[in-house]
Amino acid sequence: MSSKSNVLKDQYSISKELLGFTLSELQENEGYLTAKEIAQQPKLWQKTWQLVHDQREKLSAFLNTAFIQDSLTVILTGAGTSAFIGNVLQGPFQKNTNKITRAIATTDLILHPEQYFNRKATLLISFARSGDSPESVAAVNIADEFCETVFHLIITCNPEGQLALSSEHGKKRTMVFLLPPEADDQSLAMTGSFTSMLLAGLLISRVGEINRLRTQVDLLSLFAENILENYIDKLRNVAKLDFQRAIFLGSGPLQSVANESDLKVQELTDGNVICKSDSFLGFRHGPKAVINSSTLLVYLFSNNAHVYQYETDLVKAIGLGERGLYRIGVIETAKKDIDVDMLIELSPTGESVDEEMLSVVSVLPAQLIGFYKSLELGLSPDKPSREETITRVVRGVTIYPFPE
């Protein structure tokens, strides 16, 4: 184990077992970092709330300065998993701020900036675990050249990354929000970095309500602890099933959580499990054909009663045809019998959070399925890509100058 891993192990005490494995087992299988980073999320979310709370005045002043700009457009950006944060946030951020908001991946922004940037005034909110991805750095630089007025809010986990350091060189209209140190996942797959940056974005969009939102964050942590205490054995058994496809479905913000969920399982299994995601309603229009007898289906149910009606209709429709190998439902509180093989009830006591906040915890089952399936396949969860097809920070990207 590296010296950095030893520091992490010493800094964050763990019980004899972590996600059902001893420390020695996790070290032997190179899964300790991933297991720790998944398991520490409930505490990480509490620390994230505290940071937003402590910087609420600075955040409010920065956002207010940007928001008074006429015709301002907010762009939420990142690459890979960090881009999915923007996808989850797009609707809630626009609703909460009443500002036109778009989620555009950096991998799109740097190719066609003229199609996305508002030349007059743009607030570019960049999400990045390392802050060193070539596309993320390029997107910030292109925005500076392309827009007459541009504001940068950089939400990152790495204080030494290029994005974080850029603010130290006299960059105007820029604010960096750093997550707690343990949010900087050292394993390949983003877990705590995704959920903590997502939570930070949600809280910042409602920074004026930050004190009231403490209760919601406390509930999210309790929901996650419920999964980690009561469902890990069941999810470990699911990973033992011979599924070769996994499909994740969600609505609204949870559709993009389904997208992140499918990426997580596919990354951690080194592509041995092919994954897909969609909305409940969209899945009817053709994609439903991918279900076969080797398919794992995971339903991420909304706690919005109106939306839930459409979701349960889809579940019933699937039950009348090809049902797949195994079906999991993830729901805040079960309202009636649901036709699934396993139901993960986040809040058995009936306590509830806002629909958008539910997105933070709903990815946890996929993180666990991916972790356990990785081990079942004989892979190392901390670095599952045997041929380094994917790496922690993307390599091999050449950034070309954008023509005048």
Secondary structure, DSSP 4 states (H G I P E B T S, - for coil): --HHHHHHHHHS---SEETTEEHHHHHHTT-HHHHHHHHTHHHHHHHHHHHHHHTHHHHHHHHHHHHTSTT-EEEEE-STHHHHHHHHHHHHHHHHH-S-EEE--HHHHTT-HHHH--SSEEEEEEEESSS--HHHHHHHHHHHHH-SEEEEEEEES-TTSHHHHHGGGT-TTEEEEEPPGGGS--SSS-SHHHHHHHHHHHHHHTGGGTTTTHHHHHHHHHHHHHHHHHTHHHHHHHHTS--SEEEEEE-THHHHHHHHHHHHHHHHTTTSSEEEEEEHHHHTTTGGGG--TTEEEEEE--S-HHHHHHHHHHHHHHHTS---SEEEEEESS--S--S-SEEEES-TT-----TTTHHHHTTHHHHHHHHHHHHHTT--TTS--TT-SS-SS---PPPPPPP-
